[in-house]
Amino acid sequence: MESLPGLSDGHALAVEDSNESHALTIPKGSEWKVERPSEARLTIRIKSGIAEIFGTELANDIEYDFRNFNFSILAVEDVILEWKCSEMSSQTIQIVSNTTSKLVYNLHFALEKMRCSSFEGPRVIVIGSDGSGKTALCRTLCSYAIKFKPFQPMFINTNPQEGIFSPPGCVAAVPISDILDVQCPSWGQSMTSGATPLHSKQPFVKNFGLERISDNRILFTRMINELALVVSDRLANDAIVRRSGCIIDSSPLSHLDDDGNELENMIRQFKVNAIIAIGEDADEIFEKYSTRFMPYVGSNFIRIPKLSGCIPTDDVYKRLLQRSAIREYFYGNYKTVLSPYAIGADIGDVNVWKPKNIMELPESEVDVVTDTEMLPVEVTASNLQHSLVVISYADRKSSPVDVEHAPILGFALVTEVNEKKNKLRILLPVPGRLPNKAIILTSYRYLE
């Protein structure tokens, strides 16, 4: 076979070489910006030195596996590592100097000082434009907080487009009590992930259900207010979390209203006492906000430049992360495989609601204020097939007001709607019958 032309020349050798391990040295204070094709698998093994991803240190001689995830590896000391990826080449590697890590260290030490000097820990919100590094900074500060002392900071995600410890479309709060999984873009395992090597997190989730805050600002504000009540209860009854404080990841400023009322509502509801603004010093909006929010935070309005380790993201990458979060909820990941349960249900046995979307309402109804932001949904294939739905604690025949304010029991995926047979096929994360509860349709779809 080797004598046949084309079977033993360059292509097969190139594939074999691309799967070999490559050595890489990252100087102290520099970082490797890791970008690769979405489905490419990258494995990394630290041979010597101290390296971290979002504040979590990588152990030496342990193989880390990354998929569907762009990130930066910071070298705290000179680092030598081995990497392997069939769709990356050494020529595309970006190693740049990190110019903002010292600022992040200073922020961490300032928050530590606040934790050690009072039983009421810092309540800090991070604001900035899209792609400025807000979420990366929050994740790093959470990782540093639990690194040397038994703190459990409450992380609060107010950006519905990000699936952190939950599928997308939600706002969530979770105490960070253990190391975050550096290999996971959704930060790690939650209570839905089954048996995990790390301590699973227990998030409290409120469903917004729409893709953009501008689709229904009234509902978004209500969900933030209800989340703030739960956070206040947890802080009041948990001394460790109260002393550890809160780290709040805000939505990009372009997603919030231009008047700043939604941001001010978050600051007031979560009792914020420090603001970190990421952006250029010349930003006029930060000048305006530093004056406006002084009654809440005093002089604790801190401005830092855009984090140097940020990797630009586009809508395609964001959609990929959202899809990965939905898939992980039902099927787990490559390390922890879950087996969801498919059931059948009669169309007449379900009552479905959905949040109002002002983009779909007639102009005459856009400014009409009502008691609820929920609308009934007709169960048809065009409305429900391949849709992510929320199963609430509200009874199936509850009023729309009760459905809107009810806690979340879990998520389900409608895989098939057969109108001729009057049947639904639904994917649940656990075995059992479909609960006799109200169902809320979200704007997210997942096609297997």
Residue pairs with C-beta under 8 A, 6 or more apart in sequence:
1 7
2 8
15 86
18 85
18 86
18 87
18 89
19 84
19 86
20 84
21 45
21 82
21 83
21 84
22 82
22 83
22 84
22 90
23 47
23 80
23 81
23 82
24 32
24 80
24 81
24 82
24 83
24 90
24 93
25 78
25 79
25 80
26 32
26 49
26 51
26 73
26 75
26 78
26 79
26 81
26 95
27 75
27 78
27 95
28 75
28 76
28 77
28 78
29 75
29 97
29 98
29 101
30 74
30 75
30 95
30 96
30 97
30 98
31 72
31 73
31 74
31 75
31 95
31 96
31 97
31 98
31 308
31 309
32 72
32 73
32 75
32 93
32 94
32 95
33 72
33 94
33 95
33 96
33 309
33 311
34 42
34 66
34 70
34 71
34 72
34 73
34 311
35 70
35 94
35 311
36 42
36 70
36 85
36 87
36 88
37 87
38 68
38 316
38 317
38 320
39 67
39 68
40 67
40 85
40 86
40 87
40 88
41 65
41 66
41 67
41 85
41 86
42 65
42 66
42 67
42 83
42 84
42 85
42 88
43 63
43 64
43 65
43 66
43 83
43 84
43 85
44 58
44 63
44 64
44 66
44 73
44 81
44 82
44 83
45 61
45 62
45 63
45 64
45 81
45 82
45 83
46 58
46 59
46 60
46 61
46 62
46 79
46 80
46 81
47 60
47 61
47 80
47 81
47 82
48 60
48 78
48 79
48 80
49 75
49 76
49 77
49 78
49 79
49 80
49 81
50 57
50 75
50 76
50 77
50 79
51 57
51 58
51 73
51 74
51 75
51 76
51 79
51 81
52 58
52 73
52 74
52 76
52 143
53 71
53 72
53 73
53 74
53 182
54 71
54 136
54 139
54 140
54 143
54 180
54 182
55 104
55 139
55 140
55 141
55 142
55 143
55 144
55 147
56 143
56 179
56 180
56 182
57 76
57 147
58 64
58 73
58 182
64 182
64 183
65 183
65 334
65 335
66 183
67 334
68 185
68 320
68 321
68 324
69 183
69 184
69 185
70 311
70 313
70 317
71 182
71 311
72 309
72 310
72 311
73 79
73 81
74 98
74 101
74 309
96 308
97 308
98 308
98 309
99 305
99 308
100 304
100 305
100 306
100 307
100 308
100 309
101 308
103 304
103 305
104 137
104 140
104 141
104 307
107 137
107 141
107 276
107 302
107 304
108 140
108 141
108 144
108 145
111 121
111 122
111 124
111 141
111 145
111 245
111 274
112 145
112 149
114 121
114 122
114 245
114 274
115 121
115 122
115 145
115 151
115 243
115 244
115 245
118 243
119 239
119 242
119 243
120 242
120 243
120 245
121 151
121 153
121 242
121 243
121 244
121 245
121 246
122 245
122 246
122 273
122 274
123 245
123 246
123 248
123 270
123 271
123 272
123 273
123 274
124 141
124 245
124 246
124 247
124 248
124 272
124 273
124 274
124 275
124 276
125 248
125 250
125 266
125 267
125 270
125 272
125 274
125 275
125 276
126 134
126 137
126 138
126 247
126 248
126 249
126 250
126 276
126 278
127 134
127 250
127 253
127 263
127 275
127 276
127 277
127 278
127 289
128 134
128 250
128 252
128 253
128 277
128 278
128 279
128 306
129 252
129 253
129 254
129 278
129 279
130 252
130 254
130 255
131 252
131 310
131 312
131 313
132 252
132 278
132 279
132 306
132 307
132 310
133 278
133 306
133 307
133 309
133 310
134 249
134 250
134 252
134 278
135 159
135 162
135 164
135 249
136 307
136 309
136 310
137 276
137 278
137 307
138 155
138 247
138 248
138 249
139 180
139 187
141 153
141 247
142 153
142 155
142 176
142 180
142 247
143 179
143 180
145 151
145 153
145 176
145 244
145 247
146 152
146 153
146 176
146 177
146 178
146 179
150 240
151 240
151 243
151 244
152 175
152 176
152 177
152 238
152 240
152 241
152 244
153 175
153 176
153 241
153 244
153 245
153 246
153 247
154 173
154 174
154 175
154 176
154 231
154 234
154 235
154 241
154 244
154 245
154 246
154 247
155 164
155 173
155 174
155 175
155 176
155 246
155 247
155 248
155 249
156 171
156 172
156 173
156 227
156 231
156 246
156 247
156 248
156 249
156 270
157 164
157 165
157 170
157 171
157 172
157 173
157 249
158 171
158 224
158 227
158 248
158 249
158 250
158 251
158 266
159 171
159 249
159 250
159 251
159 252
159 255
160 168
160 169
160 170
160 171
160 208
160 210
160 211
160 213
160 220
160 251
161 168
161 211
161 212
161 251
161 318
161 322
162 168
162 249
162 321
163 170
163 186
163 321
163 322
163 324
163 325
163 326
164 172
164 186
164 187
164 249
165 172
165 174
165 186
165 187
165 188
165 190
165 201
165 203
165 205
166 172
166 190
166 203
166 205
166 325
166 329
167 322
167 325
167 326
167 329
167 388
167 411
167 444
168 322
168 325
168 326
168 444
169 207
169 208
169 209
169 210
169 211
169 388
169 442
169 443
169 444
170 205
170 206
170 207
170 208
170 408
171 205
171 206
171 208
171 223
171 224
171 227
172 203
172 204
172 205
172 206
172 227
173 203
173 204
173 227
173 230
173 231
173 234
174 190
174 201
174 202
174 203
174 204
175 201
175 202
175 234
175 238
175 241
175 244
176 201
177 199
177 201
178 198
178 199
178 201
179 198
180 187
180 188
181 187
181 188
181 189
181 198
183 335
184 333
185 321
185 324
185 325
186 321
186 324
186 325
186 328
187 201
188 198
188 201
189 196
189 198
189 200
189 201
189 336
190 200
190 201
190 202
190 203
191 200
191 201
191 202
191 203
192 329
192 410
192 429
193 200
193 328
193 332
193 336
193 338
194 332
194 336
194 338
195 336
196 336
204 227
204 230
204 231
204 234
205 408
206 223
206 226
206 227
206 408
207 223
207 390
207 392
207 408
207 440
207 442
208 216
208 219
208 220
208 223
208 355
209 219
209 354
209 355
209 390
209 440
209 441
209 442
209 443
210 216
210 219
210 355
210 357
210 442
210 443
211 443
211 444
212 255
213 220
213 251
213 255
213 256
213 262
214 255
214 358
215 355
215 357
215 358
215 359
215 443
216 355
216 356
216 357
216 358
216 373
217 257
217 262
218 369
218 373
219 355
219 356
219 373
219 404
220 262
221 262
221 265
222 373
222 404
224 262
224 265
224 266
224 269
225 265
225 269
226 405
228 266
228 269
228 270
231 246
231 270
232 271
234 241
235 241
235 242
235 246
236 242
246 270
246 272
248 266
248 270
248 272
250 256
250 263
250 266
253 263
253 285
256 262
256 263
260 288
260 289
260 292
263 289
264 292
264 293
266 272
267 275
267 293
267 296
267 297
268 296
272 296
272 297
273 296
273 297
273 298
273 300
274 297
274 300
274 301
274 302
275 289
275 293
275 297
275 300
275 301
275 302
276 302
276 303
276 304
277 283
277 286
277 289
277 290
277 301
277 302
277 303
277 304
278 303
278 304
278 305
278 306
278 307
279 286
279 303
279 305
279 306
280 305
280 306
281 303
281 305
286 303
289 301
290 301
290 303
293 301
294 301
322 444
323 446
326 388
326 413
326 444
326 446
327 446
329 411
329 429
330 338
330 340
330 413
330 427
330 429
331 337
331 338
331 340
332 338
338 429
340 413
340 427
340 428
340 429
341 427
341 428
341 429
341 430
341 431
341 432
342 415
342 425
342 426
342 427
342 428
343 425
343 426
343 428
343 432
343 433
343 434
344 423
344 424
344 425
344 426
345 423
345 424
345 426
345 434
346 422
346 423
346 424
347 379
347 417
347 419
347 422
347 423
347 424
348 422
349 434
350 379
350 396
350 424
350 434
350 439
351 376
351 396
351 397
351 438
351 439
352 376
352 377
352 379
352 383
352 384
352 389
352 438
352 439
352 440
352 441
353 374
353 375
353 376
353 377
353 400
353 403
353 438
353 439
353 440
353 441
354 374
354 375
354 377
354 440
354 441
354 442
355 373
355 374
355 375
355 440
356 373
356 374
356 375
357 443
358 366
371 401
372 399
372 400
372 401
372 403
372 404
373 404
374 400
374 401
374 403
374 404
374 440
375 400
376 400
377 383
377 384
377 441
379 417
379 424
380 417
380 419
381 417
381 418
381 419
383 441
384 414
384 417
384 424
384 441
385 414
385 415
385 416
385 417
386 413
386 414
386 415
386 445
386 446
386 447
387 413
387 414
387 441
387 442
387 444
387 445
388 411
388 412
388 413
388 442
388 444
388 445
388 446
389 411
389 412
389 413
389 414
389 439
389 440
389 441
389 442
390 408
390 410
390 411
390 412
390 439
390 440
390 442
391 408
391 409
391 410
391 411
391 412
391 434
391 435
391 437
391 438
391 439
392 403
392 406
392 407
392 408
392 409
392 437
392 438
392 439
392 440
393 406
393 407
393 408
393 409
393 437
394 402
394 403
394 406
394 437
394 438
395 402
395 436
395 437
395 438
396 436
396 437
396 438
397 438
398 406
398 438
403 438
403 440
406 438
409 435
409 437
410 428
410 429
410 430
411 429
412 426
412 427
412 428
412 429
412 434
412 439
413 426
413 427
413 446
414 424
414 425
414 426
414 427
415 425
415 426
415 427
415 448
416 423
416 424
416 425
417 424
417 425
418 424
418 425
426 434
428 434
